[in-house]
Amino acid sequence: MNEKYEIKRTQLLTLIALTTAVITTTTMIVKIPVPLYGYMNLGDAMIMLSVILLPVRGALFAAGVGSAIADIFLGYPQYALFTLFIKAFEVVIILLLKRFLTTKKYAVPFFAAGLVMALSYGIVDAVIYQSLEAGIASLTMNIPQGLISAGLATVLYPKFSKLIGHIRSLDS
């Protein structure tokens, strides 16, 4: 196999692993306890930015696995499998709305992903606890997390995007 290809592949795998670790640690370290519910975190902001940094499969992996690992380490293993799919779905939402990232409306994909994440956890909690009230309570706790993370991703996006562009130009 081509040595240059192997180096690029190794760099990509390393970047995916590092992004997964950043998502895990951001979810675990930057957490805001919420009584009777769990915690809010800023891991979603890192998930949202990972879409710019990684190819699709890498972003899906980093988002889902990184967040699921955090759930397990933080004592919420009952959510890990759901989290794996919900966070990957967050990436899909951003990718579906990717056309906005090159316009002045670049916040749209981030806020849409944050709201879909909140709605997804609301549905999961309603099913797990077999209670519409639990789903609504979950929704009210996850909407702020999604909105705050989307706001942070929106603020960081222009600089982060510029940095990624600069790094890629150095590579070629």
RAUR-V88037 format. One record per helix or strand of 3 or more residues. SS is the DSSP state (H for helix, E for strand). FROM is the first residue (numbers start at 1). TO is the last residue. If there is no record, write none. Layout:
ss: (SS;SS)
from: (FROM;FROM)
to: (TO;TO)
This chain:
ss: (H;E;E;H;H;H;H;H;H)
from: (3;31;38;43;56;77;98;107;132)
to: (29;34;41;53;73;96;102;128;171)
